[in-house]
């Protein structure tokens, strides 16, 4: 679990975040050749875990490695990237994933560069709940979703 993933999970599901999430983050950081005294301790912690102790070592590790907490915008965009990659791997759940993507986009106030997802969402709503005036087929909607996901991945990698 990388830093952006952890912060998104922490922000969105603060009640669901578990000590093991921080430990998995520590292992990922060590695999990426990062190191600090507290990071090493965090990675070595074992059950039974105390969430307060784990979060303390997490904060210490961030400080020791001089890592700043990313902005909500940063980790939300990263989560959109992950969802886009998930669509590309599993197109049979594409419709549900689009709704998840649009939920995140709504949270970050509909940035212009993510407008394509709103168009896809409208297309999906028209297909599912509207009169389908454009006679969209399921395949056409999935193709549009896959194209948007490919664009999202390509554009994120550029930035």
C-alpha positions in Angstrom: 0.0 0.0 0.0 1.6 3.3 -1.0 1.2 6.6 0.8 -1.6 8.0 -1.4 -3.6 4.8 -1.0 -3.2 4.8 2.8 -4.2 8.4 3.1 -7.2 7.9 0.9 -8.3 4.9 3.0 -7.6 6.9 6.2 -9.6 9.8 5.0 -12.6 8.0 3.5 -12.9 5.1 5.9 -11.3 6.3 9.1 -13.4 3.8 11.1 -12.3 1.0 8.8 -8.6 1.6 8.7 -6.7 -1.1 10.5 -3.3 -1.3 12.0 -2.3 -3.8 9.4 -2.9 -1.1 6.7 -0.1 1.0 8.3 2.2 -2.0 8.5 1.6 -2.9 4.9 2.4 0.7 4.0 5.7 0.4 6.0 6.6 -2.8 4.0 5.9 -1.0 0.8 8.1 1.9 1.8 10.9 -0.4 2.8 10.6 -2.2 -0.6 10.9 1.2 -2.2 14.2 1.7 -0.4 12.9 4.2 2.2 14.1 3.9 5.7 13.8 5.5 9.1 14.0 4.3 12.7 10.3 4.4 13.2 9.5 2.9 9.8 11.6 -0.1 10.7 9.8 -0.4 14.1 6.4 0.0 12.4 7.2 -2.8 9.9 8.3 -5.1 12.7 5.1 -4.8 14.8 3.1 -7.9 15.3 -0.3 -8.9 16.7 -1.8 -7.9 19.0 -1.6 -4.4 17.6 -2.6 -1.2 19.3 -3.9 1.3 16.7 -2.7 4.3 18.7 0.9 2.9 18.9 0.8 2.0 15.2 -0.4 5.5 14.2 2.2 7.1 16.5 5.0 5.2 14.7 3.4 6.1 11.3 3.4 9.8 12.2 7.0 9.5 13.4 8.1 7.7 10.2 6.5 10.4 8.1 8.4 13.1 10.1 11.7 11.2 10.0 11.4 10.7 6.2 10.2 14.3 5.8 7.1 13.3 4.1 4.1 15.6 4.0 0.6 14.5 4.2 -0.8 14.7 0.6 -3.7 17.0 -0.1 -7.2 15.4 -0.4 -7.1 16.3 -4.1 -3.8 14.3 -4.6 -5.0 11.1 -3.0 -8.5 11.4 -4.4 -7.0 11.7 -7.9 -4.8 8.7 -7.2 -7.9 6.7 -6.1 -9.5 7.6 -9.4 -6.5 6.3 -11.2 -6.8 3.0 -9.2 -10.4 2.7 -10.1 -9.6 3.4 -13.8 -7.1 0.7 -13.8 -9.6 -1.6 -12.1 -12.1 -0.9 -14.9 -9.4 -1.9 -17.5 -8.8 -5.2 -15.6 -12.5 -6.0 -14.9 -14.9 -4.5 -17.4 -17.8 -6.6 -16.2 -18.0 -4.3 -13.1 -17.4 -1.1 -15.1 -20.8 0.4 -14.4 -20.4 0.2 -10.6 -16.8 1.5 -10.8 -18.0 4.5 -12.8 -20.3 5.4 -10.0 -17.4 5.1 -7.5 -15.3 7.4 -9.7 -18.0 10.0 -10.0 -18.5 9.9 -6.2 -14.8 10.9 -5.8 -15.1 13.5 -8.5 -18.0 15.1 -6.8 -16.0 15.2 -3.6 -13.3 17.2 -5.4 -15.8 19.6 -6.9 -15.9 18.4 -10.5 -12.5 19.5 -11.9 -12.5 20.3 -15.6 -9.9 17.7 -16.5 -12.2 14.9 -15.2 -15.3 16.1 -17.1 -15.2 13.0 -19.3 -16.3 10.9 -16.4 -19.4 13.0 -15.9 -20.3 12.6 -19.5 -19.9 8.8 -19.1 -22.0 8.9 -15.9 -24.8 10.7 -17.8 -24.5 8.2 -20.6 -24.8 5.4 -18.1 -27.8 7.0 -16.4 -29.5 7.4 -19.7 -28.8 3.8 -20.6 -30.1 2.5 -17.2 -32.8 4.9 -16.1 -33.6 7.2 -19.0 -35.5 6.7 -22.2 -32.2 5.9 -24.0 -33.0 8.4 -26.7 -29.6 7.7 -28.3 -30.3 4.0 -28.5 -27.1 3.2 -26.6 -26.1 -0.4 -26.4 -24.3 -1.9 -23.3 -21.2 -2.5 -25.5 -21.1 1.2 -26.6 -21.3 2.3 -23.0 -18.6 -0.1 -21.9 -16.4 1.0 -24.8 -16.8 4.6 -23.7 -15.9 3.7 -20.1 -12.9 1.8 -21.2 -11.7 4.7 -23.4 -12.2 7.1 -20.5 -10.2 4.7 -18.2 -7.4 4.5 -20.7 -7.3 8.3 -21.0 -7.3 8.6 -17.2 -4.3 6.3 -16.9 -2.4 8.0 -19.7 -3.0 11.5 -18.4 -2.1 10.6 -14.8 1.2 9.0 -15.9 2.0 12.3 -17.8 1.5 14.5 -14.8 
